[in-house]
Amino acid sequence: MKPKKKFIKRRQPNKERLPSVFTKQQLVTMLHNVTDSRMAMVIFIGVFHGLRISEMWKLRWQDVDLEQGMIIVRDAKNVKRFETGYGKDRYVPINDKFIDMWKKWRYYNQDEDFVIPTRFKHRKRPDVKSLSRLFQDKFVKALEKSGLLMVDYLQEDGRPRNKYHLHTLRHTCGCNLRRMGVPLENIQEFLGHSDIRTTMLYAQITKDTLKEVIEKGYEFRLPTSKVMPPIQIAMDKESLKLQKDILDRQLRLQQMQMEREIYVSAQQ
């Protein structure tokens, strides 16, 4: 008896698809399966600061002000780049809860120019596309270990498109901000969207929040069971401490490796 073929839906042309987002538990599970501290930092910046992957690769320490709690994203995506020849700059605030984590990451990367360093000390830094492919491979491995590697649909050329990818971190940030009641206009500015219609996708994804509000609105007329709160990447003390502990362990491993290299060099 022949095994049944797994059915994978094809993307319908001209259909607007809502992006997938991570739950808090999925992120925690994935962080447990990340072996590269740089990948852990990429996840952290994507989820809590909403930077695009290309923006992370180009981010330099000179544009991170830890005293004022502000990131300057330079030459970001610009749909009118062909007219201006340059991308848009924007300011991204750093929540006070994360300043200490940023300072620790800076401490362990004191000699680095870029926030996300490469391991090639004596070679030219790879371009944005090469870095994206490198970390996408690391991300896929983390997804696979976490049981989150799954095909969403087939693209027009027949190639599979995974449900989760690096840009999902940014979508998760936008949805979390929306769930916390941040106005769409502010989310648009925070993420650097040129068109508010892009930001409005997060209002569509967070229908669970709308459902909760509507059910609460009818509680005065009908006896209803308590609605479970939606799963979200909230900035609560428990989740922050858990993610901080995970990153601390990653940073400690990196520090031990650095200390070992220094010791070996001193013995030679």
C-alpha positions in Angstrom: 0.0 0.0 0.0 1.5 3.3 -1.1 1.9 6.0 1.6 -0.4 9.0 1.2 1.3 12.1 -0.1 1.3 15.0 2.2 -0.9 17.8 0.9 0.6 21.2 0.8 -1.5 24.1 -0.3 -0.4 26.4 -3.1 -0.5 30.1 -2.7 -3.4 31.7 -4.5 -2.3 34.6 -6.7 -3.2 38.1 -5.6 -4.3 36.9 -2.2 -3.2 38.9 0.8 -1.9 36.5 3.4 -1.7 37.3 7.1 1.8 36.7 8.5 2.4 34.0 11.2 3.6 35.1 14.6 5.3 33.3 17.5 3.7 32.6 20.9 5.7 33.2 24.1 6.1 29.5 24.7 7.4 28.9 21.2 10.0 31.6 21.6 11.2 30.3 25.0 11.5 26.8 23.5 13.4 28.1 20.5 15.8 30.0 22.7 16.6 26.8 24.6 17.7 25.3 21.3 19.9 28.1 20.1 23.6 27.4 20.5 25.0 30.7 19.0 24.7 33.7 21.3 24.5 36.0 18.3 21.4 34.1 17.2 19.9 34.6 20.6 20.5 38.4 20.3 18.9 38.4 16.9 15.8 36.9 18.3 15.8 39.4 21.2 16.2 42.4 18.9 13.6 41.2 16.5 10.9 40.4 19.1 11.4 43.4 21.4 12.7 46.1 19.0 11.2 45.1 15.7 14.2 45.7 13.5 14.4 44.2 10.1 17.1 41.6 9.6 19.0 43.9 7.2 18.8 46.6 9.8 20.4 44.4 12.4 23.3 43.5 10.2 24.1 47.1 9.5 23.6 48.3 13.1 26.8 49.7 14.7 27.5 50.3 18.3 28.0 54.0 17.6 24.2 54.2 16.8 23.2 52.5 20.1 22.9 55.1 22.9 22.5 53.1 26.1 22.5 56.2 28.3 19.5 57.7 26.5 18.0 54.3 25.6 17.8 54.8 21.9 18.7 53.1 18.7 19.3 55.0 15.5 18.4 52.8 12.5 20.2 54.3 9.5 19.4 53.9 5.8 16.5 51.6 6.5 14.0 50.3 3.9 12.6 53.0 1.6 10.1 52.3 -1.1 11.2 55.6 -2.8 14.9 54.8 -2.7 15.0 55.0 -6.5 14.1 58.7 -6.1 16.2 59.6 -3.1 19.1 57.2 -3.4 18.9 56.6 0.3 16.8 54.8 2.9 15.0 56.3 5.8 16.5 56.9 9.3 14.4 56.4 12.4 14.8 56.2 16.2 13.8 53.1 18.1 13.5 53.4 21.9 15.0 50.8 24.2 12.7 49.8 27.0 14.4 50.5 30.4 14.0 46.8 31.3 16.4 45.8 28.5 19.2 48.3 29.1 21.1 45.9 31.3 21.0 43.2 28.7 22.3 45.5 26.1 25.1 46.6 28.3 26.1 43.0 29.0 26.1 42.2 25.2 28.3 45.3 24.7 30.7 44.2 27.4 31.2 40.8 25.8 31.7 42.5 22.4 33.9 45.5 23.4 36.2 45.3 20.3 33.3 44.9 17.8 32.1 47.7 15.5 28.8 45.9 14.7 26.2 44.9 17.2 25.9 41.5 15.6 29.5 40.5 14.9 30.9 38.0 12.6 33.5 35.4 13.5 35.8 36.4 10.6 38.4 38.6 12.4 40.8 39.0 9.5 38.3 39.0 6.6 36.0 41.5 5.2 32.5 41.5 6.7 30.1 39.6 4.4 27.4 41.5 2.7 23.8 41.7 4.0 22.5 38.9 1.8 25.3 36.5 2.8 24.7 37.3 6.5 21.0 36.7 6.0 21.6 33.3 4.5 24.0 32.4 7.2 21.7 33.2 10.1 18.6 31.9 8.3 20.3 28.5 8.3 21.0 28.8 12.0 17.4 29.9 12.5 16.0 26.9 10.6 18.1 24.5 12.7 16.7 26.1 15.9 13.1 25.8 14.4 13.8 22.1 13.6 15.0 21.3 17.1 12.0 23.1 18.5 9.5 21.2 16.3 8.5 24.5 14.6 9.9 23.8 11.1 6.8 23.4 8.9 5.8 24.3 5.4 3.1 26.9 5.1 2.4 26.8 1.3 4.1 26.3 -2.1 5.2 29.4 -3.9 4.4 30.1 -7.5 7.7 28.5 -8.6 6.8 25.4 -6.6 9.3 25.9 -3.8 8.0 25.5 -0.2 7.6 28.5 2.0 8.1 27.8 5.7 5.6 29.0 8.2 8.2 30.7 10.3 11.3 32.7 9.2 13.5 35.5 10.5 11.0 38.2 9.6 8.4 36.4 11.8 10.3 38.0 14.8 9.4 41.5 13.5 5.8 40.4 12.9 5.6 39.1 16.5 6.9 42.5 17.8 4.1 44.3 15.9 1.4 42.0 17.1 2.6 42.2 20.7 2.5 46.0 20.6 -1.0 45.9 19.2 -2.2 43.5 21.9 -0.8 45.9 24.5 -3.0 48.6 23.1 -0.4 50.7 21.2 -2.1 52.7 18.5 -1.4 51.6 14.9 0.1 55.0 14.1 2.7 54.5 16.8 3.4 51.0 15.7 3.9 52.3 12.2 6.5 54.8 13.4 8.2 52.2 15.7 8.6 49.6 12.9 9.3 52.2 10.2 6.4 51.2 7.9 5.9 53.6 4.9 2.2 52.6 4.5 -0.2 52.3 7.4 -1.9 49.5 5.5 1.1 47.3 6.3 0.7 48.0 10.0 -3.0 47.3 9.8 -2.2 43.6 9.2 -1.4 43.3 12.9 -5.0 44.5 13.7 -6.2 41.6 11.7 -3.9 39.0 13.4 -4.9 40.1 16.9 -8.6 39.3 16.5 -8.3 37.2 19.7 -7.9 40.5 21.6 -11.0 41.9 19.9 -13.0 38.8 20.8 -12.0 39.2 24.4 -13.1 42.8 24.5 -16.4 42.1 22.9 -17.2 39.2 25.2 -16.4 41.4 28.2 -18.8 44.1 26.8 -21.7 41.6 26.9 -21.0 40.4 30.4 -23.6 42.8 31.9 -26.3 41.0 29.9 -25.3 37.4 29.7 -23.5 35.2 32.2 -20.3 34.1 30.4 -17.4 32.0 31.4 -14.2 33.9 32.0 -12.3 34.4 28.8 -8.7 33.1 28.8 -6.2 35.9 28.0 -4.5 35.6 24.6 -1.0 34.2 24.5 1.3 37.1 24.0 5.0 38.1 24.3 4.2 40.4 27.2 6.9 42.4 28.9 6.1 40.9 32.3 8.6 40.2 35.0 8.5 36.4 34.6 9.0 36.3 30.8 11.7 38.9 30.9 13.6 37.1 33.7 13.4 33.8 31.8 14.7 35.3 28.6 17.3 37.2 30.5 18.5 34.0 32.1 18.7 32.2 28.8 20.7 35.0 27.2 23.0 35.3 30.3 23.9 31.6 29.9 24.6 32.2 26.2 26.8 35.2 27.1 28.6 33.2 29.8 29.5 30.5 27.3 30.8 33.1 25.0 32.9 34.7 27.8 34.3 31.3 28.8 35.3 30.6 25.2 37.0 34.0 24.9 38.9 33.5 28.2 40.0 30.1 27.0 41.3 31.6 23.7 43.2 34.3 25.6 44.7 31.6 27.9 45.8 29.4 25.0 47.4 32.4 23.2 49.3 33.4 26.4 50.8 29.9 26.7 52.1 29.9 23.1 
